[in-house]
Amino acid sequence: MNAYLFLTWLVICNLFLVKLKNKKLLLLLIIIPMFISLATQVNIGTDYYAYVHSFLYPNINEYEIGYYLLNIFLKKITNNPRILFVTVSLIQTILLYKIIKILFIKKIISNIPLFLFCVSTNTLYILMFNGIRSSIAVLIFTYALLLYYLLNDKKKAILMLIVGALFHKSIIVATILIIFLKKIFLDRIHKKIVLLIFSIVAIILNVINTVPKLALFVFNNLPENFPYKYYLISEHMRPYVKGFGVATYLFIIIYLLSIYFYRKSIDTIFLYNIGIIGIISILFFNDIPIFKRFLDYFCIMESLLRYRLLKGTLKKSWMYVSIFIFIFYLLTTVITIMRMIEYNNTYIIENIEKILQIDNREKDFKKILYKEAK
């Protein structure tokens, strides 16, 4: 419920508070309600009960050392798992606040409510519920990227990346990928037609199921004890919604349209190019959950393209397009949250003891599980 209230408040801010002169106050007026919606979450996301369980019964072999130590520290304060969600939500929103502050100071964004709308209706807001470890890593990665390339604070950026790796090791892969791509792709201004061609090729490869076929081939040729091998054929390799529906085609059209607003600015071109990589990859993977988790590292940069698209279509001649895209993003986010809650209340609740291998000694977890499931 709090997620829906926050999205409603975000719409109100876009309609009535955009012209507020005190931008710091404006940012806080949005970030604080976001924090409340995250801190008070119940049953949103497939990993919600896994995080409750990890707090009650910390296991150093299951998670990265940073997340494990956080649970140990918080558990010394109270045995109520709510403290975990409150603490993580505070970390998430502080990092997002710092990211938006840098983007605003560097004049990359000017309309704070609109950009926060783009971020919140992208994958990040849902990830902040569903994947608290990976969302911290994503936010730290983005913050470090801005520190390194926009503020030239390289020491702090490297330190932040080390901290991020303590919560989710995938940040190391994302960092290596960006370093590799920076000189060959990210620092160059590309023609829009070339980017469109890449996007269309990605869509075609998606339609012919390239990724699932490749995943099955890799699975069959990996050693039996290879880490995360079974993710390649698990339900995480399949979209939660099967096939290409109307919404998928609308997303494709909007993604292609956003390339039209690709900004050719030398000093910030790498940010927009990361966003382009995010768009092309999304068109290629078609919401396969396991890959979308990794693509979340690029979601704030992809939100910059969404932001430029909505801001660019606010002109009179494009106004109806802008309104449609705004409503479309909002509705798809609400529907996604509803589906996540429904999924938890059916499959997850019914199979949680098997998924997490719960035994009779873990009475504290069972008590919370069935109380919140009602």
HELIX and SHEET records of a PDB file:
HELIX    1   1 ASN A    2  PHE A   16  1                                  15    
HELIX    2   2 LYS A   23  ALA A   39  1                                  17    
HELIX    3   3 TYR A   48  LEU A   56  1                                   9    
HELIX    4   4 ILE A   65  ILE A   77  1                                  13    
HELIX    5   5 ARG A   82  ILE A  105  1                                  24    
HELIX    6   6 ILE A  112  SER A  120  1                                   9    
HELIX    7   7 THR A  123  ASN A  130  1                                   8    
HELIX    8   8 ILE A  132  TYR A  149  1                                  18    
HELIX    9   9 LYS A  154  ALA A  165  1                                  12    
HELIX   10  10 SER A  170  LEU A  181  1                                  12    
HELIX   11  11 LYS A  182  LEU A  186  3                                   5    
HELIX   12  12 LYS A  192  VAL A  207  1                                  16    
HELIX   13  13 THR A  210  ASN A  221  1                                  12    
HELIX   14  14 LYS A  229  LEU A  232  5                                   4    
HELIX   15  15 GLU A  235  MET A  237  5                                   3    
HELIX   16  16 VAL A  246  TYR A  260  1                                  15    
HELIX   17  17 ILE A  266  THR A  268  5                                   3    
HELIX   18  18 ILE A  269  PHE A  285  1                                  17    
HELIX   19  19 PRO A  289  LEU A  295  1                                   7    
HELIX   20  20 ASP A  296  PHE A  298  5                                   3    
HELIX   21  21 CYS A  299  GLY A  312  1                                  14    
HELIX   22  22 LYS A  316  TRP A  318  5                                   3    
HELIX   23  23 MET A  319  TYR A  343  1                                  25    
HELIX   24  24 ASN A  344  ILE A  348  3                                   5    
HELIX   25  25 ILE A  349  ILE A  355  1                                   7    
HELIX   26  26 LYS A  363  ALA A  373  1                                  11    
END                                                                             
